[in-house]
Amino acid sequence: MRDGFRVLGAAIRRQPLIFSLSTAGSLLFGALTVADAWVLGWATDHVVLPAFHSGTTTSGALVAVLALFVGVAILRAVGIVARRLGAGVMQYRVQAAYRREVTRKYLSLPMSWHQQHPTGQLLSNANADVEAAFEPLAPLPMAVGTLAMMLIAVAQMFFADLVMALVGLLVFPLVMVANVIFQRVSSPVFTRIQALRAELSEIAHESFDGAMVVKTLGREGEETERFARKAQELRDEGYLPEALRNYMALLGWGSGDDETIFSTDDLVRQFSIERVSRNPAQFDHQKLRWLNGRYVRELPVDELTERLETFTGRGGLRAAAGAALPLPRPEQ
């Protein structure tokens, strides 16, 4: 947690003006969210209830209520725009600055160092790792505004009802403790996910972004051999090529109808660049195993036994499969 605050502090020091603007907008929004409830209560006590009791009201009272609600709404809108615009600009600028710094650091290293590290890993560090490090900048101003809103709400609760305020002060710490526990439990998982993304990027990034770099460095043969080892590892684990192709296509893309099983012809026919997501993909081994199982169950017995003979290195499975029952088909 200390390291996380240190990263946020470095980002704030790099963009202090933008952070101040977005935080001011968030504080304004938080205060006016509480003020909205106060305006509603004031209008109920001073305009609505007296109108019910007397049967009449004045145009001045109606104008005052309308002006209060409209004023609060406009100022809340200003706060939202300032908060979101400032947070977005700050996050974009900080990420861009650190990408350039990481890239400059790479350029200053000797060629021998680059030859010992996969280019995909370097691209992952300069892109995915920078994005992950400064992703909390986007919700940071809103978190500050939420904290201010809670403080204002607590003060109002003490002013309105002492017992209710005491109950609220007991509930809030329990929620915060639960949140801290969740963060400590989930943090190692997210760290592992980020490591898996980097491992995947060693292959995926180099296949697209780093192809020319690999050729320029004269490491095409070594990289081809490394790709072959990765591919063989997947074969040794029993993954079918068509299942892996199907799953890789679903990383960051979807057909729009929640369908998950695609033949190669289907992928070629249905793929559209407009449906590629901008969000980073996460490699889900459990989903890949499930998808591979679907493809295995769909194989004809002759083809399945042929692949099993190749996979296990044992012959005679085709003859034994003649007396076997067909594999159960998955439910559609």
C-alpha positions as CSV (number, residue, x, y, z in Angstrom):
1,M,0.0,0.0,0.0
2,R,2.9,2.3,0.8
3,D,4.3,1.7,-2.7
4,G,0.9,2.5,-4.2
5,F,0.7,5.8,-2.5
6,R,4.3,6.6,-3.6
7,V,3.3,6.0,-7.2
8,L,0.2,8.2,-6.9
9,G,2.3,10.9,-5.2
10,A,4.8,10.8,-8.1
11,A,1.9,11.2,-10.6
12,I,0.4,14.1,-8.6
13,R,3.7,15.9,-8.5
14,R,4.0,15.6,-12.2
15,Q,0.6,17.1,-12.9
16,P,-0.3,19.2,-9.8
17,L,-2.5,21.7,-11.6
18,I,-4.7,19.2,-13.4
19,F,-5.0,17.1,-10.3
20,S,-6.1,20.2,-8.3
21,L,-8.7,21.0,-11.0
22,S,-10.2,17.5,-11.0
23,T,-10.1,17.3,-7.2
24,A,-11.9,20.6,-6.9
25,G,-14.5,19.4,-9.3
26,S,-14.9,16.2,-7.3
27,L,-15.2,18.1,-4.0
28,L,-17.8,20.4,-5.6
29,F,-19.8,17.3,-6.8
30,G,-19.6,15.7,-3.4
31,A,-20.7,18.7,-1.5
32,L,-23.6,19.4,-3.9
33,T,-24.7,15.8,-3.6
34,V,-25.3,16.3,0.1
35,A,-26.7,19.8,-0.7
36,D,-29.2,18.2,-3.1
37,A,-30.7,16.2,-0.1
38,W,-30.7,19.4,2.0
39,V,-32.6,21.3,-0.8
40,L,-35.2,18.5,-1.0
41,G,-35.7,18.6,2.7
42,W,-35.9,22.4,2.8
43,A,-38.5,22.4,-0.1
44,T,-40.5,19.8,1.7
45,D,-40.6,21.6,5.0
46,H,-41.0,25.2,3.7
47,V,-43.1,24.8,0.5
48,V,-44.7,21.4,0.0
49,L,-46.0,20.7,3.5
50,P,-47.3,24.3,4.1
51,A,-49.1,24.1,0.7
52,F,-50.8,20.9,1.8
53,H,-51.9,22.5,5.1
54,S,-53.1,25.7,3.6
55,G,-54.1,24.6,0.2
56,T,-52.2,27.4,-1.4
57,T,-48.6,28.6,-2.1
58,T,-46.9,31.6,-3.6
59,S,-45.1,31.9,-6.9
60,G,-42.0,33.2,-5.0
61,A,-41.8,29.9,-3.1
62,L,-42.0,27.9,-6.3
63,V,-39.4,30.0,-8.0
64,A,-37.1,29.6,-5.0
65,V,-37.4,25.8,-5.0
66,L,-36.9,25.7,-8.8
67,A,-33.9,28.0,-8.6
68,L,-32.3,25.9,-5.8
69,F,-32.7,22.6,-7.7
70,V,-31.5,24.0,-11.0
71,G,-28.6,25.7,-9.4
72,V,-27.5,22.5,-7.6
73,A,-27.9,20.5,-10.8
74,I,-25.8,23.0,-12.9
75,L,-23.0,23.1,-10.3
76,R,-23.0,19.3,-10.0
77,A,-22.7,19.0,-13.8
78,V,-19.7,21.4,-13.6
79,G,-18.2,19.3,-10.9
80,I,-18.6,16.1,-13.0
81,V,-17.1,17.6,-16.1
82,A,-14.1,19.0,-14.1
83,R,-13.6,15.8,-12.3
84,R,-13.7,13.4,-15.3
85,L,-11.9,15.7,-17.7
86,G,-9.1,16.5,-15.3
87,A,-8.7,12.8,-14.3
88,G,-8.6,11.7,-17.9
89,V,-6.1,14.3,-19.0
90,M,-3.9,13.6,-16.0
91,Q,-3.9,9.9,-16.6
92,Y,-3.2,10.3,-20.3
93,R,-0.3,12.7,-19.7
94,V,1.3,10.7,-16.9
95,Q,1.1,7.4,-18.9
96,A,2.5,9.1,-22.0
97,A,5.4,10.6,-20.0
98,Y,6.4,7.3,-18.4
99,R,6.1,5.4,-21.7
100,R,8.6,7.9,-23.1
101,E,10.9,7.5,-20.1
102,V,10.9,3.7,-20.2
103,T,11.5,3.8,-24.0
104,R,14.4,6.2,-23.5
105,K,15.9,4.0,-20.8
106,Y,15.7,1.0,-23.2
107,L,17.4,3.1,-26.0
108,S,20.3,3.9,-23.6
109,L,21.0,0.2,-22.9
110,P,23.6,-1.7,-24.9
111,M,22.6,-4.1,-27.7
112,S,23.9,-7.1,-25.8
113,W,21.3,-6.4,-23.1
114,H,18.5,-6.3,-25.7
115,Q,19.6,-9.6,-27.2
116,Q,19.1,-11.3,-23.8
117,H,15.5,-10.0,-23.3
118,P,12.5,-10.7,-25.5
119,T,11.2,-7.6,-27.3
120,G,7.7,-8.5,-26.4
121,Q,8.6,-8.3,-22.7
122,L,10.1,-4.8,-23.3
123,L,7.0,-3.7,-25.1
124,S,4.8,-5.1,-22.3
125,N,6.8,-3.1,-19.7
126,A,6.6,0.1,-21.7
127,N,2.9,-0.2,-22.4
128,A,0.8,-2.7,-20.3
129,D,2.8,-2.2,-17.1
130,V,2.7,1.6,-17.4
131,E,-1.1,1.5,-17.9
132,A,-1.6,-0.8,-14.9
133,A,0.7,1.4,-12.7
134,F,-1.3,4.6,-13.3
135,E,-4.8,3.2,-13.9
136,P,-5.9,4.3,-10.3
137,L,-5.4,7.9,-11.4
138,A,-8.8,7.9,-13.1
139,P,-10.9,7.2,-10.0
140,L,-8.6,9.1,-7.6
141,P,-10.3,12.5,-7.8
142,M,-13.7,10.8,-7.3
143,A,-12.4,8.9,-4.3
144,V,-11.3,12.3,-2.8
145,G,-14.7,13.8,-3.5
146,T,-16.4,10.7,-2.0
147,L,-14.4,11.1,1.2
148,A,-15.4,14.8,1.4
149,M,-19.0,13.9,0.9
150,M,-18.8,11.3,3.7
151,L,-17.3,13.9,6.1
152,I,-20.1,16.4,5.2
153,A,-22.7,13.7,5.6
154,V,-21.4,12.7,9.0
155,A,-21.5,16.3,10.2
156,Q,-25.1,16.6,9.0
157,M,-26.1,13.3,10.7
158,F,-24.7,14.5,14.0
159,F,-26.7,17.7,13.5
160,A,-29.9,15.8,12.6
161,D,-29.8,12.7,14.9
162,L,-27.1,11.7,17.3
163,V,-28.1,8.0,17.4
164,M,-28.2,7.7,13.6
165,A,-24.8,9.3,13.4
166,L,-23.3,6.9,16.0
167,V,-24.7,3.9,14.0
168,G,-23.3,5.3,10.8
169,L,-19.9,5.7,12.4
170,L,-19.9,2.0,13.4
171,V,-20.9,0.8,9.9
172,F,-18.4,2.9,7.9
173,P,-15.3,1.5,9.6
174,L,-16.6,-2.1,9.1
175,V,-17.0,-1.4,5.4
176,M,-13.5,0.1,5.2
177,V,-12.0,-2.9,7.0
178,A,-13.8,-5.3,4.6
179,N,-12.4,-3.2,1.7
180,V,-8.8,-3.4,3.0
181,I,-9.1,-7.2,3.5
182,F,-10.4,-7.6,0.0
183,Q,-7.5,-5.5,-1.4
184,R,-4.9,-7.6,0.5
185,V,-6.5,-10.9,-0.7
186,S,-6.9,-9.7,-4.3
187,S,-3.6,-7.9,-4.7
188,P,-1.5,-11.1,-5.2
189,V,-4.1,-12.4,-7.7
190,F,-3.9,-9.1,-9.7
191,T,-0.1,-9.2,-9.6
192,R,-0.2,-12.8,-11.0
193,I,-2.6,-11.6,-13.7
194,Q,-0.2,-8.9,-14.7
195,A,2.7,-11.3,-14.8
196,L,0.6,-13.6,-17.1
197,R,-0.2,-10.7,-19.3
198,A,3.6,-10.0,-19.7
199,E,4.2,-13.7,-20.5
200,L,1.5,-13.6,-23.1
201,S,2.9,-10.4,-24.5
202,E,6.3,-12.0,-25.1
203,I,4.5,-13.9,-27.9
204,A,1.6,-11.7,-29.0
205,H,3.4,-8.4,-29.0
206,E,6.4,-9.8,-31.0
207,S,4.1,-11.4,-33.5
208,F,2.8,-8.0,-34.5
209,D,4.6,-5.0,-33.0
210,G,8.1,-6.5,-32.7
211,A,8.4,-8.4,-36.0
212,M,10.6,-5.8,-37.7
213,V,12.6,-5.2,-34.5
214,V,13.4,-8.9,-34.3
215,K,14.5,-9.0,-37.9
216,T,16.6,-5.9,-37.5
217,L,18.4,-7.3,-34.5
218,G,19.2,-10.5,-36.5
219,R,17.3,-12.7,-34.0
220,E,14.7,-14.1,-36.3
221,G,16.0,-17.7,-35.9
222,E,16.2,-17.5,-32.1
223,E,12.7,-16.1,-31.9
224,T,11.2,-18.7,-34.2
225,E,12.8,-21.4,-32.1
226,R,11.3,-19.8,-28.9
227,F,7.9,-19.6,-30.5
228,A,8.2,-23.2,-31.5
229,R,8.9,-24.1,-27.8
230,K,5.9,-22.2,-26.6
231,A,3.7,-23.9,-29.2
232,Q,5.1,-27.3,-28.3
233,E,4.3,-26.6,-24.6
234,L,0.7,-26.0,-25.5
235,R,0.6,-29.2,-27.6
236,D,2.2,-31.2,-24.7
237,E,-0.6,-30.0,-22.4
238,G,-3.2,-31.4,-24.9
239,Y,-4.6,-28.2,-26.4
240,L,-6.0,-28.5,-29.9
241,P,-4.7,-25.9,-32.5
242,E,-8.3,-25.1,-33.5
243,A,-9.3,-24.5,-29.9
244,L,-6.4,-22.3,-29.2
245,R,-7.0,-20.3,-32.4
246,N,-10.7,-19.9,-31.3
247,Y,-9.7,-18.7,-27.9
248,M,-7.0,-16.3,-29.1
249,A,-9.6,-14.7,-31.4
250,L,-11.9,-14.1,-28.4
251,L,-9.2,-12.1,-26.5
252,G,-10.4,-8.6,-27.1
253,W,-12.9,-9.4,-29.8
254,G,-16.5,-10.7,-29.9
255,S,-19.1,-11.4,-32.5
256,G,-21.8,-9.4,-30.6
257,D,-24.1,-12.4,-30.0
258,D,-22.3,-14.1,-27.1
259,E,-21.2,-17.0,-29.3
260,T,-17.9,-18.6,-28.3
261,I,-17.4,-21.5,-30.8
262,F,-16.0,-20.3,-34.1
263,S,-14.4,-22.3,-36.9
264,T,-11.6,-20.7,-38.8
265,D,-14.0,-19.9,-41.7
266,D,-16.4,-18.3,-39.2
267,L,-13.7,-16.1,-37.8
268,V,-12.6,-15.0,-41.2
269,R,-16.2,-14.2,-42.2
270,Q,-17.4,-12.5,-39.0
271,F,-14.3,-10.7,-37.8
272,S,-14.6,-6.9,-37.8
273,I,-12.1,-4.4,-36.5
274,E,-15.0,-2.3,-35.0
275,R,-15.7,-5.1,-32.5
276,V,-12.1,-5.2,-31.1
277,S,-12.2,-4.0,-27.5
278,R,-9.9,-1.3,-26.3
279,N,-9.7,-2.8,-22.8
280,P,-6.7,-5.1,-22.1
281,A,-7.5,-8.8,-22.5
282,Q,-6.9,-11.3,-19.7
283,F,-5.7,-14.8,-20.4
284,D,-8.1,-17.2,-18.7
285,H,-6.7,-20.7,-18.5
286,Q,-9.9,-22.2,-17.2
287,K,-11.9,-20.8,-20.1
288,L,-9.3,-22.1,-22.5
289,R,-9.5,-25.6,-20.9
290,W,-13.3,-25.5,-21.2
291,L,-13.1,-24.5,-24.9
292,N,-10.6,-27.2,-25.6
293,G,-12.9,-29.7,-24.0
294,R,-15.7,-28.7,-26.3
295,Y,-13.5,-29.2,-29.4
296,V,-12.3,-32.6,-28.1
297,R,-15.8,-33.8,-27.6
298,E,-16.8,-32.7,-31.1
299,L,-14.0,-34.7,-32.8
300,P,-15.1,-37.8,-34.7
301,V,-13.8,-41.0,-33.1
302,D,-11.4,-41.8,-35.9
303,E,-9.8,-38.4,-35.8
304,L,-9.8,-38.4,-32.0
305,T,-8.0,-41.7,-31.8
306,E,-5.5,-40.6,-34.5
307,R,-4.7,-37.5,-32.5
308,L,-4.4,-39.5,-29.3
309,E,-1.9,-41.9,-30.9
310,T,0.2,-38.9,-31.9
311,F,-0.2,-37.3,-28.5
312,T,0.6,-40.4,-26.5
313,G,3.0,-42.1,-28.9
314,R,1.1,-45.3,-28.6
315,G,-0.5,-47.2,-31.5
316,G,-3.5,-49.5,-31.7
317,L,-5.9,-47.0,-30.3
318,R,-8.0,-46.9,-33.5
319,A,-8.8,-50.6,-33.2
320,A,-9.6,-50.3,-29.6
321,A,-11.9,-47.4,-30.3
322,G,-14.0,-49.5,-32.7
323,A,-15.7,-51.1,-29.7
324,A,-16.0,-47.9,-27.7
325,L,-19.1,-45.8,-27.3
326,P,-19.2,-42.4,-28.9
327,L,-18.2,-39.5,-26.7
328,P,-21.1,-37.6,-25.2
329,R,-21.9,-34.4,-27.1
330,P,-21.9,-31.1,-25.2
331,E,-25.3,-29.6,-24.6
332,Q,-26.0,-26.7,-26.9
